[in-house]
Amino acid sequence: MNKCDPIDIGFDGHVHTYLCNHAKGTMEEYVVAAISRGLHTLCFLEHLEVGITYHQRSWLNEEDFTVYFREGTRLKKAYEGQLTILLGVEAGYNPEQQTPFLNLLKAYPWDRIGLSLHFYRIGNKHFNLLSRQPDSLALLIEHDPALIMDAYFDSLLEAILIMERCDVVCHLDACLRHAQERRLSEKNYIQINTILDTMQQKQIALEINTSGFTLRKAPFPEATILNRAMQRGLLLVAGSDAHAPQQVGRHFDQVNDYLQLASKLSM
């Protein structure tokens, strides 16, 4: 991809439904929303986690995935010719569960596999790195944001290296996204460079996650990282990370303008 090439904003590659236990709306409601917004393709990217100890399950279990594929298959047929529907997974990596993680990814016929990392273990509990829950966020900050950020990027790279298939990396710089004092360090940018280099070698796309426009007036990842991705010719894809049908395609009208600005940064 050249620096100034626009990306396809008719394709929302990242939405969730009630099945993940922290979003609203049925799969069909998301389909109807996508059609109403003029999209040509919608990819459900439902959460998968392995070995996580957390007070509330925010991912699908085996029974949920059965419903997911049954309903998704029905919708593909029902809306054929109106919308291309993909049934994917946002695979949350747990570095302590490599083999079960890889085995579970092989268990389903995914149309798309996205990689993310949501949880960090302190003691015998996992904490959600992307959550805004005050008590959880306070404990993570007290533990050491720099240590957590370093581990986050190291683990993402590890996952990319061991996965047989990874189609897209989701919200690359979203770790501790609700911590106001969060800053990427020089070490983090070196880690990110290595991740981007590895993605280039393995032909993995980078998601422009537009939920960031609501949270910080910029997508995940931010302009500096997008510039480095464009320098490497990575495929960039848009994802709303919708957790309600009305969020499908959110802020997509801002993506290409932001990309233009990112491409002009001097590195």
Stockholm file with secondary structure:
# STOCKHOLM 1.0

chainA/1-267         MNKCDPIDIGFDGHVHTYLCNHAKGTMEEYVVAAISRGLHTLCFLEHLEVGITYHQRSWLNEEDFTVYFREGTRLKKAYEGQLTILLGVEAGYNPEQQTPFLNLLKAYPWDRIGLSLHFYRIGNKHFNLLSRQPDSLALLIEHDPALIMDAYFDSLLEAILIMERCDVVCHLDACLRHAQERRLSEKNYIQINTILDTMQQKQIALEINTSGFTLRKAPFPEATILNRAMQRGLLLVAGSDAHAPQQVGRHFDQVNDYLQLASKLSM
#=GR chainA/1-267 SS CCTTCCCCTTEEEEECCGGGSSSCSCHHHHHHHHHHTTCSEEEEEEEECSSCCCSSCCSCCHHHHHHHHHHHHHHHHHTTTTCEEEEEEEEECCTTCHHHHHHHHTTSCCSEEEEECCEEEETTEEEETTCCCHHHHHHHHHHCHHHHHHHHHHHHHHHHHHCSCCCEECSTTCTTTTCTTCCCCHHHHHHHHHHHHHHHHHTCEEEEETHHHHHHSSCBSCHHHHHHHHHTTCCEEEECCBSSGGGTTTTHHHHHHHHHHHHTCCC
#=GC SS_cons         CCTTCCCCTTEEEEECCGGGSSSCSCHHHHHHHHHHTTCSEEEEEEEECSSCCCSSCCSCCHHHHHHHHHHHHHHHHHTTTTCEEEEEEEEECCTTCHHHHHHHHTTSCCSEEEEECCEEEETTEEEETTCCCHHHHHHHHHHCHHHHHHHHHHHHHHHHHHCSCCCEECSTTCTTTTCTTCCCCHHHHHHHHHHHHHHHHHTCEEEEETHHHHHHSSCBSCHHHHHHHHHTTCCEEEECCBSSGGGTTTTHHHHHHHHHHHHTCCC
//
